[in-house]
Amino acid sequence: MLYAIIATDVAHSLDKRMSVRPAHVERLKQLQAEGRIVLAGPHPAVESDDPGESGFTGSLIVAEFPSLADAKAWADADPYVAAGVYANVVIKPFKQVLP
């Protein structure tokens, strides 16, 4: 089943994000290689693909996992969690309708 992982950043998270971004992206690439990821990306703090110093307010990942418990375990092991980038993470089952 698909799950939406919706994370909200702590204030002023940009430096923390950038310090562990390569490890975070590597985990996403692994999901992609396994054909399990639908989409993933950050929420810019301003209306721009490159928000610069404004940074980001969170992230959204939609991916396939065997269960909600597996999705939670995967999200809990994210480098952004370990580095304190995220203030909170919500994981919900997701039903893709389009495309």
C-alpha positions in Angstrom: 0.0 0.0 0.0 1.0 3.6 -0.5 1.8 5.8 2.5 2.2 9.6 2.7 5.0 10.7 5.0 4.3 14.4 5.8 7.1 16.0 7.8 7.2 19.5 9.3 10.6 21.2 9.8 11.8 22.9 13.0 12.4 26.6 12.6 15.7 27.5 10.9 16.3 24.0 9.6 18.3 24.8 6.5 21.8 24.2 7.9 20.7 20.9 9.5 19.0 19.9 6.3 22.0 20.6 4.1 24.4 18.7 6.5 22.6 15.4 6.1 20.8 15.8 2.7 23.1 13.4 0.8 22.2 10.6 3.2 18.5 11.5 3.0 18.5 11.5 -0.8 20.4 8.2 -0.9 17.6 6.5 1.0 15.0 8.0 -1.4 17.1 6.8 -4.4 17.0 3.3 -2.9 13.2 3.4 -2.8 13.2 4.6 -6.3 15.5 1.8 -7.5 13.0 -0.6 -5.9 10.1 1.0 -7.8 8.4 2.0 -4.5 8.4 5.8 -4.6 5.7 7.8 -6.2 7.1 11.3 -5.3 9.3 13.0 -2.8 10.3 16.6 -2.2 10.5 19.5 0.2 8.1 22.3 0.8 9.9 25.6 0.0 9.3 28.3 2.6 8.6 30.8 -0.2 7.1 30.5 -3.7 10.3 29.4 -5.5 12.0 26.2 -6.6 15.1 27.6 -5.0 14.1 29.4 -1.8 17.7 30.2 -0.9 18.1 31.3 2.7 14.4 31.0 3.3 14.8 27.3 3.3 12.0 24.7 3.6 9.1 24.1 5.9 8.9 20.3 5.6 8.8 17.4 3.2 6.4 15.0 1.5 7.1 11.5 0.5 4.6 9.1 -1.1 5.9 5.6 -1.3 4.9 1.9 -1.1 5.5 -0.1 2.1 4.2 -3.4 3.2 2.4 -1.9 6.2 2.0 1.3 8.2 4.5 0.0 10.8 7.1 -0.5 8.0 6.5 3.1 6.8 6.9 4.4 10.3 10.1 2.4 10.9 11.5 3.7 7.6 10.6 7.3 8.4 12.0 7.0 11.9 15.3 6.0 10.5 15.6 9.0 8.2 18.8 11.1 8.6 16.6 14.2 8.9 15.0 12.8 12.0 18.3 11.9 13.6 19.7 15.4 12.8 16.7 17.2 14.3 15.4 18.7 11.0 11.8 17.5 11.5 9.6 18.8 14.4 7.1 16.1 13.6 6.2 13.5 11.1 2.8 12.2 10.2 2.3 9.0 8.2 -1.0 8.1 6.6 -2.2 5.5 4.2 -2.6 7.1 0.7 -4.8 6.1 -2.1 -3.6 7.4 -5.5 -6.4 8.4 -7.8 -4.5 10.4 -10.4 -2.6 10.0 -12.6 
